[in-house]
């Protein structure tokens, strides 16, 4: 009997906590220090002008996806998503131009 009451109380507490959450602002619209990473369409192979691969990063929530980071001779940074399971690139890439 007490387990059922305790279970119902826990369920009510969880529902109250979830209903009190507020939505976070969209991160794409946020610009810090006046610098924004732009997005563009990706077609074909990786351009030689992007320079060398400088880093590969991984997001724990998306285990199959890798972020490939390139830097060209002018210091511009390019980030491309790659799915290691299906062996495909995402149709868009991001870049940060150096002034």
Backbone torsions as a table, in degrees:
resi	resn	phi	psi	omega
1	UNK	NA	-45.4	-179.2
2	UNK	-67.8	-32.1	178.0
3	UNK	-64.9	-40.0	178.8
4	UNK	-65.4	-42.0	179.3
5	UNK	-66.0	-44.4	179.0
6	UNK	-63.2	-40.0	178.3
7	UNK	-64.1	-42.5	178.0
8	UNK	-65.0	-40.6	178.2
9	UNK	-63.1	-42.9	178.2
10	UNK	-63.0	-41.1	178.6
11	UNK	-63.4	-41.8	177.9
12	UNK	-64.7	-41.9	179.5
13	UNK	-63.7	-43.6	179.1
14	UNK	-63.1	-43.3	178.5
15	UNK	-62.1	-41.5	178.4
16	UNK	-65.2	-41.3	178.5
17	UNK	-64.8	-42.6	-179.9
18	UNK	-67.3	-35.0	-179.0
19	UNK	-74.9	-17.4	-179.3
20	UNK	-88.5	-4.5	-179.4
21	UNK	-70.6	142.4	175.2
22	UNK	-112.6	149.6	-178.0
23	UNK	-73.2	135.7	177.0
24	UNK	-76.6	153.4	178.1
25	UNK	-67.9	152.6	179.2
26	UNK	-64.4	133.3	-177.8
27	UNK	-76.9	-26.1	-179.7
28	UNK	-64.1	-31.2	-177.3
29	UNK	-83.9	-10.0	-178.8
30	UNK	-85.9	131.3	177.6
31	UNK	-122.0	118.3	179.8
32	UNK	-100.6	133.3	178.0
33	UNK	58.1	23.0	177.3
34	UNK	74.7	8.1	-179.0
35	UNK	-110.7	129.7	-178.6
36	UNK	-130.6	136.7	176.2
37	UNK	-84.4	121.0	-177.1
38	UNK	-85.1	163.7	178.9
39	UNK	-123.1	143.5	179.2
40	UNK	-146.2	162.3	-179.3
41	UNK	-75.6	138.8	178.9
42	UNK	-108.8	125.2	178.3
43	UNK	-134.0	138.7	175.5
44	UNK	76.8	-153.6	-177.6
45	UNK	-84.5	177.0	179.6
46	UNK	-74.8	122.9	-178.4
47	UNK	-65.5	141.1	178.3
48	UNK	-64.6	-28.2	-179.2
49	UNK	-65.2	-17.9	178.1
50	UNK	-69.9	-15.2	178.6
51	UNK	83.8	-152.5	-174.9
52	UNK	-86.4	152.8	172.4
53	UNK	-72.4	120.9	-176.9
54	UNK	-105.6	-20.0	-179.3
55	UNK	-163.2	154.4	171.3
56	UNK	-128.6	125.3	179.7
57	UNK	-122.4	168.3	-171.4
58	UNK	-141.9	138.0	176.7
59	UNK	-104.5	124.9	-173.3
60	UNK	-63.4	-26.9	179.3
61	UNK	-75.5	-18.4	179.3
62	UNK	-124.8	79.0	-171.3
63	UNK	-64.1	-26.9	-178.1
64	UNK	-83.6	-16.2	-174.9
65	UNK	-96.0	137.5	176.1
66	UNK	-120.5	148.7	174.2
67	UNK	-104.8	122.4	178.1
68	UNK	-101.7	125.5	-176.8
69	UNK	-111.5	129.6	179.8
70	UNK	-122.2	153.3	174.5
71	UNK	-136.1	126.4	179.8
72	UNK	-86.4	179.9	-174.8
73	UNK	-67.5	-20.3	178.7
74	UNK	-89.1	-2.9	178.7
75	UNK	93.3	3.5	177.4
76	UNK	-70.4	143.5	-177.6
77	UNK	-110.7	136.0	177.6
78	UNK	-124.8	135.8	179.2
79	UNK	-125.3	126.7	-176.4
80	UNK	-126.5	134.2	177.7
81	UNK	-86.5	136.9	179.0
82	UNK	-132.1	130.3	177.3
83	UNK	-95.0	112.8	-176.2
84	UNK	-74.9	-21.6	179.5
85	UNK	-76.4	-49.0	-177.3
86	UNK	-95.8	-3.0	176.6
87	UNK	59.9	45.8	178.7
88	UNK	-132.6	154.7	173.2
89	UNK	-96.3	150.5	174.5
90	UNK	-70.1	150.7	-176.0
91	UNK	-71.1	-1.9	179.0
92	UNK	-131.3	155.7	172.8
93	UNK	-132.3	164.4	177.7
94	UNK	-117.2	148.4	178.6
95	UNK	-142.3	151.3	178.4
96	UNK	-126.8	108.9	-178.0
97	UNK	-81.5	136.7	176.6
98	UNK	-90.0	136.6	-179.4
99	UNK	-84.9	NA	NA
